[in-house]
Amino acid sequence: MARALHHFLTARNQPNKGKLPPGPGRLPVIGNLLDLGDKPHRSLAKLAKIHGPLMSLKIGQVTTVVISSASLAKEILQKHDSNFSNRTIPDAAQVIDHPEFSISLLPVGPLWRNFRKVCNSYIFTPQKLDANQELRRKKVQELLADLQEYCLVGKAVDVGQAAFKTTINSLSNTIFSLDLTDSSSGTSHKEVVRGILEELGKPNLSDYFPILRYFDIQGMRSRTEIHAVKLFDLFDRIINKRLQSRKMESYVPKNDMLETLLSISEENSDMMDNNSIKHLIYLLRVLIQLQAL
């Protein structure tokens, strides 16, 4: 039995020379994990000098092809992009069905094309972005007014928190026409999204050994879900309140992203429904904080 197990492990870790690019030798079970070291980007650059700009590694039980050449990357990403458009989804990101509704994680297909059409045709058009220019200017002016007030009273400024408040409120007004962050709630709201980003950025054994995904032994998926549920509860309350307002005869339509998405949903629920709206807003919210870090 021990001999059979050894044969199974070594056979699984032998590179398929007929299909895969060359690469460093692999250890049983863990593959090339130890070759990555504590600075993987530097380790990969060193390995590329030995094995070439196109090499294969076995990261745990996951076969990975590494491209270290700009010309090769251009060839693959521009000329063969449809063949390489799907991506590996981190285990920690597989919460609240997000991979099934996220434009960043969906495989290329009808649903992905619908979401892309909505974003390109209705959300991120130059006209929409220009329409929000005055709003962005207003939020920057509010930041300057806050800084001036701090200076007058001689109070220290938490630059990170001030910038975060301005960034998030600019985004939330673009999406919801309201401020999501004030001096009292800003820290807790920030920590929720920071918690998601921290879990997504940590090394996760489940990503290298897929069989471990059933157990979530590091608890990363569970912690991410706790944070994500808090955001979705917030989005639910905002969307439901807007839907109720839209039923009133005196309602004046808002010039924001949520209004556009809800109108699309009413006209064609196959293209965009309320659940898809929440996942799109969730993605934007996480990406904005990632940019602000």
N, C-alpha and C positions, 0 to 999 in steps of 0.2 A: 504493500500500500504506500509506504514511504517512497519507494522507487517510482511508483506511478505518479505520485504527487509531484516529485521533483521533475519528472519528464514533462508533466502538464505545465508547470510554472516556467521552466526554461523554454519550452516550445512556444508558449505565448509571448515570450519576450525576445524571440529571435526576429530580427528585422526581415521583412519581406523585400529582398534585394531586387526582385523583379518589378516592384511597383513603387516602393518608397525611396526617397533620396537617401544618400549616405548619412551616417550620424555616428555618434559615440556608442561604445558598447553599453549594454544595459544589464543591470542587476536583476535577479528574479524579484518579482512582486513590485518593488519600488521603481524599477526602470531607471530613469535618469534623474530622479528627484535630487539626489545628492550633488549632481553636476550643476544645479542651479545656484547653490549657495545662498547667502543672505542678500545678494544683489544680482538678481536674475538677468537684468538687462546687460550688465557687464559680462556675466558668465556666458551668455548667448553670443555676445560679440567675439569673445575669445574662441568659443567653439566654432564659430563661423570661419575664423581664420584657418582652422584646421580642416574642417569638413566641407567648406564651401558656402556660398551664399544661399543655397537651398539644402536644408538638412532636416532629418527626421529625428524626433526624440520620443521617448516613452515616458510620460509624466504619470507615474503610478501605473494605472492600467489604461491610460488614455494616450493614443498615438497623436502626436502633434508635429506638424510641418512648420518650420521656421524659415522665413524669408528675410535675408539681411542685405538685399540689394535693391536700390531704388528702381532700377530698370525692370527687374523681375516683379517687384510689387506693382509697378504701373501696368505691366503686361497682364497680371492676374486680376487686379482690381478694376481695370478699365475695359480690357478686351474679353475677359472671362468672368465678369462680375456675377452673371446669373448662375454660374456653376459653384460659386463660392459665397453666395449671398446668405445662406443659412449660418447660424452661429450656435456655439455651445452656450447653454443657459446656465449660469451659476445656480447651484442648489438653493442658496439663500434668496435668490430672486423669484423662486417658484412658490409664491404666496398669493393668496386671494385671487387665484386664477390669472395673475398678471400676464404670464407668457401667452395666454390665449387671446389677449385683447391689446397688447402693447405693440405699437408700430415698430419699436426698437427690437423686439424679440420674436415677432411673428415670422414664419417663413414666407417667402414670396408666393403670393396666391391672391385669390379674389378679395379676401378680407383685407389683406395688407394693401392691395391696390386701392381699395375704397378709402382706407384711412389716409393713404398718401394723397389721394385726390382731394379729400377734405382739407388737409393741411395746406396743400399747395394752392388750392383754388379759393379757399374761404378764410383761412386763419393767418397764413404767413405771406399774404400778398403785399406788395409795396404800398398799396392804398391803405390796407389795415394798419400796417406799421406806421405810416405817416400820420394816420388819424390819431394814434396814441402818443404822438410826439409832445403835445401840450401836457398830457398827463405825466409823462416822464419828467418834463421840465418842472412841473408843480411839485413832484416828490423831491427833486433835488433842491428846490427852493425851501421846502420844509426842513430838509436836512441842514441847510445853511442857517436857517432861523434857529434851529435847535442848538447848533454849535455857537451861534452868537449869544444865545441865552446862557449857555454854560460859561462862556467867557466873561459875561457881565457879572455873574455871581461867583466866579472863581472856582467852578466845579470841574473836576477831572472828567475827561471824555473817554468813554469806552469806544474807541474807533471801530473795532470789529462789530460791536452791537449796533452802532449807529449806521454803519454801511449795510449790515444785514437788514435792519428795519427798512431802510430806503429801498433796497433791492426787492425784498419780499412784498412790500406794499405796492411797489410799481407793478410787479407781476400780478398780485392779487386784484388790483384795480383793473388791469388789462383783462383779466379773466372774469372777475366777479363784480367789478365796480364797487369794491369795498376794501378797507384795510384789514388784513389778517393779523397784523402785528402791532402792538403798542408797547409801552414801557413795562406793563405788568405781565403781558402774556408772551412777549417776544422770546424769552429764554426757553420756556417749556416747548413752544412750537419749534424753535430751532433745534432743541435737543431731540425731538422726535425724528426729524429728518436726518440729523447727524447720526442718530442711532442706526438708521437704515443704511447710510453710506458706510459706516464703520463695519457693519456686518458684511456688506457686499465687498468690502476691500480686504477683509482678512483671508489668509489661506484657509481653505476648507477641504478637509480630507475627502469629503463626499464628492468634490469635483474631480479628484484624482483617482478615487476608487468608487465608481458608481454604485456598487452593491451596498455601500454604507449609507446611501441616501434614504434607505428604508428606516434607518435608525436615528438619523440626525444626531450623531453622537456628540457633536460640539454644541448643539442647541442653537446654531446660528439661524436656521430657517424659522424656528419657533420665535426667537427674539425679533427677527425681521417682521414676522407676521403681526406681532403685538404692536409694533410701531405703525405698520401699514394700516391696520384696522383703525387706529386712532385718526389717521388722515382721512380714511374713507368715511368714517362717521361724520367728520367735519364737512366733507364734500356732500354727503347725503343731506345734511341739514340745510346747506346753502342751496342746493339744487331744488329740494322740496319747497323751500320758501319761495324761490323764484317761480316755480311752477304754479304755486298758489296765487302769486301776484299776477301772473300772466292771464289768469282766468277773470280778473277784475276788469270791468268796463273802463275804469279810469286809468288803467295801466299804460305807462309810457315806455316803449321798448328801450332797453339799454344798448349802448354802443360798446358791447364787450364780447369776449370770446364765448362765454356761456350762452348769451342770447343767440349768437350765430349757430352754435352747436345744437341747442334745443330746437331751433327752427328747422335745421336739417333733419333732426330726429323726427319731428312731427311730419315732415314731408316725405321722408324715406327712412323708416326705421331699420331697413336692411343695410343702409349705408352707415348709420350712426345711431346707437340707442343710448339710454342714460348710463348703462354700465360702461359702455365704450368711452363715454364722456369722462367718467370718473377716472378711468385708467389713463386717458390722455393727460388729464390735469395732474394726476399722480406723477407721471413721467416728467412732465414739465417742472413740477415742483422740486423733484429730486435733482434734476439736471441743473436748475438754477442755483441750488445750494452748493452743488459740486463745483460750479463755476466760481462761486463766491469764496470757496475755501482757499 
